[in-house]
Amino acid sequence: MTSTVELLKIKFNQALVAAFGEDFATTDPMVVEATNPKFGDYQCNVAMSLTKPLKSNPRAIATQIINHLSLDEICEPPEIAGPGFINLRLKIDYLQTQLQKMLGDERLNIPQVNPPQRMIVDFSSPNIAKEMHVGHLRSTIIGDCIARILEFQGHDVLRLNHVGDWGTQFGMLITYLKEVYPDALTTANALDLGDLVEFYRQAKVRFDQDETFKETARQEVVKLQAGAEDSRRAWQLLCEQSRREFQLIYDDLDIQLTERGESFYNQFLPQIVEELEKIGLLVEDQGAKCVFLEGFTNKEGEPLPLIVQKTDGGYNYATTDLAALRHRIETEKATRIIYVTDAGQSNHFMQVWQVAKRAGWIPENVELVHVPFGVVKGEDGKKLKTRSGETVRLRELLDEAVNYAKTDLETRLKAEERTETEAFIDQVAKVVGLSAVKYADLSQNRTSDYIFSFDKMLSLQGNTAPYLLYAYVRIQGISRKGNIDWQQLGTDIKIVLEAEVECVLAKHLLQLQDVLEEVAHDLFPNRLCQYLFELSQKFNQFYEQCSVVKAEEPQRTSRLALCDLTARTLKLGLSLLGIPVVERM
Ligand code: ARG
């Protein structure tokens, strides 16, 4: 189905052509949601922008557009307001028909894109032997949501986990473990991630203090990169250890990822340097091979280098990203590549892309997007720390969220004098706790820092996961109490909209498609959260003002259908945020 805005845009373009000629076939008709519902549902602002080319005044232009407009099936007669806005109000009949179409369609009448695009979302990407921290949690949650929305639209999405599984940290770690715990390098499961992270920390201290250690560690990296068998084995064991720990978190959060870490691209690195050399972009600077960047300068105003090969022959994070980029374009055939990392890496990506573009590796039809996000802060406004001042381990953070949710739930059950089984309580606490963490993150504008507060994210009031889950549960309650089987309502229901609140809800229900298109384009999941939050509010207003189960026919069935559509929209929308619903809570 073409969404309402799309349909209006098409109609306006036709009117522009009919009124002013073919030249206006591609003019953006500037149809947007009305700024104030008093004036209608949508407005067209194009008349004001055409005064110059048409040498006329906007009200006259608006009148001409309206004279050539055929919106009879969609809108009431358009009205001109102010300098030349064209206000549009949707017809009740149109709303009713559209809702009926939604009812009979599993995808709520949202079509798949045609043709689909091959896309890559690079997200999560923690580092082996290092703790997965809240920054990686943000990347995981936001990246997963973006991938889900693009997949729902029908795109062919590859979800890549670009884990940091290569480089100097392994030389350091292997050298240190050889000294203190050699078993860890030959036996599976000798360590858990907590130990590994602690060993890594100690190894780093040695590395920074002890020159001999440093040298041995360097040689160890060279050995590993040359493929020495014992080094490879040790490296594999360390990676598996981390991987297992990461997987526990992905399982909890229901995250699908294909791991393709930095090591995968190792084989392509020499070629990257060679080609840059051939193209003539490479410069040797104090033994390092680099490309001088355009638009990035040091304090003295001199161009900054992007080092692709260090003096000791080693490669950098950026070299790997250059190789990854080529692989994604040439082998994976991706035409949209999305990187989800903290805002601190913006420059890194700008620099890598610049070099790749200058090298001619990025075809015209390929879009590269960085999706940056801000820092997670504690309630004191500082970087999130545990009570004892250490960096927060992800596992503990998630466990704490579930515990909080459990305590909340138990308090509520007591107050409502309900008894539920332990299994029910655990299940609901887990969904609510983890969903609250996800939603708190997704509902913020991702570019700003966000304050992590269990109390806020678990509140049943406001723009939170529990509020939305509860709206869904409430609707399921209607069907339970009224003994209503949504499926049995059938699909040839006649929707009749009477009350103002019903129309408001109906219009909102019809906007999901536009919202998803917006998020797929701009990659701001908070827009979808806002939509779902407003949907719940509008539903609650409707439910307060209109009787449903006790209404007379045909209102009764029609209103039940509105309840069902709201529940299905909530369920779909939440699933795209990576949040499952519960039937009771
Ligand atoms: N491992 C990196 C980090 O923890 C993130 C990798 C992001 N993806 C990429 N292609 N560079 O900061």
Residues whose N, C-alpha, C, O or C-beta is under 5 A from the ligand:
A	BS01	LIG	D122 S125 P126 N127 H162 V163 G164 T341
